[in-house]
Amino acid sequence: MTFFTSEYECKLDAKGRLVLPAKIKNNLPEVSGAEMVLGRGFDQCLTLYSQVEFNKIYSQIAGLSGFNEENRRLQRTFFMGISSIELDANGRFMIPKPLLKYADLDKEVTVVGMGNHIEIWNPDIYHSYLINDPKEFNDLAKNKLDE
């Protein structure tokens, strides 16, 4: 099982390419090789999946009934931003322009390991989503872990 953690400050080059941090590259499953799937996150970030992890999500979303309007809207929005990407020998890949725009990415990005996937953020937007109050963090953890 793939397990990504930590956060990394990274830079995009002038062509919109990102080099994955070495600790992330080292945790990629060998079955996925250099092939990964990049898409819109549910927050204003990008989500990078190994092919194995994406297949799990694909099955869930594609399996929703197309007779339901909300399901179609979810499927349409989810799948419209999906790109298959291939890492080069340096662990670098191109982020398509529509995805750069969606996540408001420029030169500086924050790459975050989220367990089974990776998020790519504009650093300012990322910090606005974090919990900065230790009590709030504690209360949220207690509430969610006691469910």
GIKALIN-V138096 format. One record per run of one state. SS is the DSSP state (@ for helix, = for strand, . for the rest). FROM is the first residue (numbers start at 0). TO is the last residue. If there is no record, write none. Layout:
[[SS/FROM/TO] [SS/FROM/TO]]
This chain:
[[./0/2] [=/3/3] [./4/5] [=/6/11] [./12/15] [=/16/18] [./19/20] [@/21/25] [./26/33] [=/34/39] [./40/44] [=/45/49] [@/50/61] [./62/67] [@/68/79] [./80/81] [=/82/85] [./86/90] [=/91/93] [./94/95] [@/96/101] [./102/106] [=/107/112] [./113/113] [=/114/114] [./115/116] [=/117/120] [./121/121] [@/122/128] [./129/132] [@/133/144] [./145/146]]
